[in-house]
Amino acid sequence: MKIIDQIYLNGRFVTPHGEELFDLINPATEQINARVRLADETDTRHAIAAAKAAFPLMRGASREQRMAWLQRLHDAVKAREEELIATMVAEYGCPQGFAESTVKRSSLVFLQTRDVLARFPFERQIGHARVVMEPLGVVGLITPWNANYGFIATKLSTVIASGSTAVIKPSELSAQQTALFTECLHAAGLPEGAFNIVTGRGDVVGAEITRHPDVAKISFTGSTAVGKTIARGAVETMKRVTLELGGKSANILLDDADLEQAIPLALQVMSWNSGQACIAGTRLLVHENRLDAVKEQILKHIHQLVSGQNVGAAVTARQYQRVQAYIRQGIEEGAQLLCGGEGRPAGMDRGYYVRPTVFVNVRNEMAIAQQEIFGPVLSVITWRDDEEAIKIANDTVYGLQAYVSGKDTRRVRAIAERLIAGRVFINGVYDEPHAPFGGFKQSGLGREFGTFGLEGYLEPKAIMGQ
């Protein structure tokens, strides 16, 4: 059995001080793929010390040098695309297509950040003051398992562009992906200590990053509950935080929407990453007069979601059981099960696969409409007029993403402007890597990507006088 027993400190692969071994189970087969030796608080402190020692060099690096590092990071990741894809599929149990898109974005983000860096104004004249944007120092990057490469690349690229240094704590569930990705990053040849990678538990490594006084900022992607814990801990040393948390995104279909286009899109966005995505459109809001037509179209198109092909497995047995519990709760609360339900898809006797499930006659106060399930489960909710649709869409503690479909351009835009969400997609889904990404309300604090993301890793300093 493969044992992953190295972490990355100060430009070197070393054996962690921590001794706990953690089994890595392939969610598609339920078999143990490998074991990882987890880092502990001592390893984390060494990583923070290395990042702190490297900060003066990174802070003083020119714009051109940082751009060159980002180019080399891109080249190093791209050179091993096929290995990265295969490792992600084997460890995460995701479809091949999702792994391919994740790896592609993971290399491209270094180029996209390089482009932002090339034109970013680090100095501005504000009245009689010269305002200089300063890097923060050591940044803790805490990333989740549902797109491991992408989250590491996005956050690390911004750290490098800002002139700071990083201590990265990836999810222990993605240890094989992390090990390979670390080899790629190492091959880029950045200065020792510029980034350090310590795979370990959140309540061990993550907690040490949160409380350590030498960490100036934390960028975290994950659950709202954990994000709140990090925010509470960070305030003790006034760490800056960027928190990209949960979501319960509304997808509003106006009464003039083309259902032949809108329903396949709705099924796509609710099942993104096997439903394990904070941006998934898991509340479908439809006009009450079109409910029957919507149900008909869902049953017509639900076959496009095929477990093992474009819908992967839940990441762990625990996550699988969590989704099953929500499906049972939906039935108990009185929602009507249109398709799917408990158990594995037909013909599957192993793997943590969830049946793509759609509930209709859902009330927005039900648990399946309010809580983030993190599985391919869709709640269909009806509305009578535009005001009610907007009210239902905004009636959630979250505010990460939203979707609107309809033929009347003015009406669609008016509704989009009133939705409380960090991103709103109109009549489709689009890729704009420089647009800010982040949420309102309990979907988080701050933004990632583009100029807005880079600004979150910098502090303005005003210099006045001669």
N, C-alpha and C positions, 0 to 999 in steps of 0.2 A: 504493500500500500504506500502511496506517495505521502511523504511528510513534508509540509512546508514549515521550515524551521529557521527562517531568516527574516529580519526586518531591515530597514534602510536608514542608517544613521550617518550623518556627516560624510555623505558620498560613498559609503561602504555598505556591503551586505554583511550583517552580523547576526549571531545567535542571540535571541532575546533573553533577558534576565528572567522574564516570566516563564513558568513551567507548565501552565495549564494547556492540555491538548483538547481541541474542539473538532468534532466530526463534521465533515462536509458531505452532505447527502444530496445526490442528484434528485431533484423533485420530479423528474420524468420517470425515473426507475425506482425511486425509494431506496437505492443502494448507496453505501458509503463510497464516495469517490476518493477522498483523501482526508488527511488530518492536518490541522494547523496548530502550531505552537503560538499561543497568544502573548502579546506584550503586556507589561504591567506598568505600575506607576514609576518604577525606576527607569525603565526604558523610555517612558514619556518625558521624564525630566532630562534625560540625556539628549533626547531629540530637541527639546526646547532650548537647552544650552547650546547645541550645535547651531540651531537657527538664529539664536541671539548673537553668537559669535560671527556669523556670516552676514548679519544685517548691514554693518557699515560698508562692506564691499558692494552689496546689492543696491543699497541706497545711493551710493556714489556712481553707479554705472550710468553711462549715457543712454539716451533714448535709442541710439543706433545699436548699442550693445544689447539692450533688452530685446529689441526687435530681432536681432540675430539669434538670441537664445530661443525665442518663440518659434522662429523658422526651424531651428534644429530640433526642437521638441516635436513639431509637426512631422518633419522628415523621419524621425526615429519611430514615431507611432505608425505612420503610413507604411513604413518598410515591413512591418509585421502584421499587417491587416488580417491575413488569412488565419494566422495563429490566434489572434485576438478573437476573431469571430468564432472559431471552433471551440475555444476555451469557454467563451460566454455561453454558447449553446449547451455544452456539456455540464457546466456548473449550475447555470441558472434555469435550464429547462425551457428556454424561450424559443420562439420560432426563428428560423434562419434569417428571414427578412428583417426582423427586429434587431437581431445582432448585427447584421450588416449595416443598417442605418445608424445604430449606436456607435459603431467603430468609425464609420465615416465622419460623423459629427465630432467624434472625439479628436480626430486629427485636424479637422477643419477649424475647430474653435481656436487653436493656436494661431492660425493665419488670420482669423477674424479679429482676434484680440490685438494682433500685430498691426492690423489696419487701423484700429481705434487708437492705439498708442502713437502711430505715425502722425496723427493730426490732433492729439489731445493737448489742450492749452494748460501746461503746468504752471505758467505764470500769466497773470492778468493785471492790468492796471485798473483799479477801482478808485476813482477820485484821485486823491493824493497818496493812496496806498498801493504798494506792490503786493499782490496776493499770490503766495506760492503754495502749491498743493504738495504736501509732504507725505511720504509713505509712513505707515503706522508702526512697523516693526515686525514682531513675530505674529503670524496669523495662524490660528487653529482651524483646520478644514475638516469638518466631520460630515462624512458622506454616506448615503444609504446603499442598499443592495439592488435597487430596481433599475439602475443603469450606471453601474459602477464606473466604467471608463469615462463616461460623459461628465459625470459630476466632478470627478477628480480633475479632468482636463479643464473644465470651465473655471473652476475655482483657482486652480494652480496658475493658469494662464493670466488671470487677473492679478494674482499676487506678484508674478514676475513683472508684469507691465507696470505695476505700481512702485516697484523697488523694495518690496518687503520680502520676507522669507516665510516658509511654511512648515508646519507640522501637520501631517495628514493622518487622520484616523478613519480608514475605510471600514465598512461593515465586515465583521468576521465571516459572514455568510458568503462573501465574495473573495475569499482569500486566494483562490487559484487565479482569478482574473487579476487581482491586485499584484500578485507575484510576477506575472508576465508583464503587466503594464509598468511595473517598477523597472524591469529590465529595459524596457523601451525608453523610459525617462532617463535612466542612468546613461544610456548610450548617447544622449544628447550632449553630455559633457558640461553640465552647468557647474558652477563653483561648489565646493564642498559645503554642505550645510544649507544651501539655498532652499532645498526641500528635503524633508525627512518623512518616512512613512512607517507608522507603527500600527499594525493590525491588532486590535484587542477589543474588549467589551466596552460598551458605552459607559457603564457604571464604574469602570476602572480607568481606562485611558481617556475616555471622554470627560470624565469627572475631573481628572488631573489637569487636562487642558483648560477646563472651565475655571478652576480655582487658582491656577498658577499665576503669580503676579507678573511674570515676564511675557505673558501672552497679551497682546494689545487688542486683538480682535478675534472673533469666532464667526465663521461662515458655516451654517448648518443647514442641511436639507434632510427632512424627516417628519416625524409626526408632530402634531401640535402639542401633545402632552410633553414630549421630550424637549421641544423647543421652549416651552415655558420654564422647564427645569433649568435649561441652559441660561435663559435670560435672567432668572432669579440669581443664579450663581455668578454670572458675569458682572452683575451690578456691584458686587463687593469690591472689585478692583476697577470698576468703570470701563470694562471692556466694551468696545464697539461690537455690534452684532448685526449680521445679516441672517435672517431666518426665513427659509422657504419651507412652508409647512403644508398642512392638509388642504383639501378642497372638496367641495360637493357641487360641482359645476352644473348650472342650469343650461339647457339647450331649448330655446324657445322656437317653436314652429308656428309662424303666423298663419292665419286662416287662408292665405293665398299662396302658401308655400307649395312647391312642386314636390309631392311626397315620393315620387319615383327617384328623386335625387336626395331629398332630405332624410329619408329613413335609412338608406344604406350608409349615409354619412353619420347619422345618429348611432347606428350600431357600431360603426368604426370607432367613433370617439368614446363610446362607453366601454369598449373592450381593448383600448390601447394598452399595450404591455400587459395583456391578459387581465385588464382591469386594475392592475397594480400601478396606477399612475395618479398623482395628485391632480392632474389636469383633466381627468376623464369626465366626460359629460354624462353623469349618471342620473340626472333628473331631466326627463323629457317632458316639456310643457306644451300641451296641444289644446286647441280650441275644442270645447265640449261637443260642438257640432261635427267635428272631424274625427272623433275618437274611433268610431267604427272603421273608417277608412285607414286610420293610423294602425289599428290592430291588424287589419288585413295586410297592409304593407309590411309590417314587422314579421308576420308569419310567412310572407312571401320571401323575404330577404334574410331571415335568421340563419338559413343554411349557409350563408357566406362565412359564418363564424365556425370554423372547424378546429376542434381541439387536437393538438398535436401538429397542426399545420400553421394556421395564423393566430391561434389562441394557445398560449403555453400553459404551464402548470403553475399553481400557487407555489410560492417560494419554499414553504416548509409545511409539515403536517399541521403545525399549530395555526398557520395562516389559512390552510384549507378548512380546518374545523371552525375557525372564526367566520369564514364566509358562509359555511353551512348553517351556522347558528343564526346569522342574519336572514337567510332564506326562510328558516323555520319561523323566525320572529315576524317576518313580513306576512306570512300566512296566518299566524296567530292574531296579528293586529287587524286582519280583515281585508288585506290587499288581495286582488285576484291574480292568480298565477296564470299568465298567458302562455308561457313556454319555459322550458328548463325545469329547475327545481333542485331538490337535494340529490346528492350522490354524484358519481362519475358519469361522464357521457357514455352512451350506449357503445358496447364493444370494448371498453377500457376496464381492465381489472387491476391496474396498478398506475401509480403516478398521482400527484396531487392536482388532478384536473377537475375544474369546476364546470358544470353545465352552464353555458350562457343562458342567463335567466332574465325574464322580463315580467314585471308586475304592472298591472293596470288598476284603475280605481284606487290609486294611492292618494292619501291625504298628506299634505306637506309636513304635518306634525309627526308622522310616523317615523320610527327609528330608521327604516330603510331609506327615508327621504332626507334625513337630517345628519346621519352619521356616515363617516367615510368607511365604506366596506372594504375597499381595496380588492375587488374581484369583479368579474363580468356580470354585474347585476344592475339592471335598469329599472327605474321607477317612473311610470307614466302618470302625469298629473294634469288634470284639465283646468282650463280657465275660461271666463266668459267674455272679458274685454281686455284691452291692452293694459289698463291700469292694474287689473288683477294679476295679469301675467308678470308684470314688473314687480309687483308686491311679493308674489310667490318666489320669484327668482332671487330677490334680495332677502327673503326671510330665511336666513341661514347664518350661522356664526362665521362661515367662511366667505372668501371673496377672491379666489385665485384666477379663475377663468370662466368664460361664458360664451355661448354660441347663440346666434339668431339667424333664422332663415325666413325669407319672404320676398315677394316680387316688387313691392312698393319701396323704392329706394329711400325716399324721405322718411317713411314710417319706420323702416328697419333701423336707419341711422338714429332716429329720435329715441328708439327703445335702447339701442346700444349705449347711447350717451348716459342713460339713466341707470344702467346696471352697475352695481358696486362690485367690480372685479378688476384685477390688474391687467387682464387681456380679454378682449371681446372679438370673436371671429364672426364675420358676416358672410353668410352663404358659402361656407367652405372653411377649410383650414389652410393656413399659409405659413411659410417660413421666412421670418425676418430676424436674422440673428443679432442685429444691432438694436432691435427694439427692447425696451426694459421688460424684465420678467420678474414677477413677485406679486404679492397679494395684499388685499385690504383685510381688515378685521383680524380674525384668528388664523388667516392664511399666511401671516408672517410680517416681517419688518424688512424694509430695504428692497433693493432691486439687484438683479444680476443681468449680465450681457450689456455690451455696448458702452457708451459714455456713462450712462447712469450706473452701470455696474462698477466701472472703474472708480468713479467718484466715491463709492462706498468704501473703498480701500485707501482713501486719502483724507488728509485733514488740512483745511485751509489755514494758512498763517499769514497775517497781515504785517507787512514791514513798512514803516512810515518814517520819513525824515531821510537825511543824507547819510 
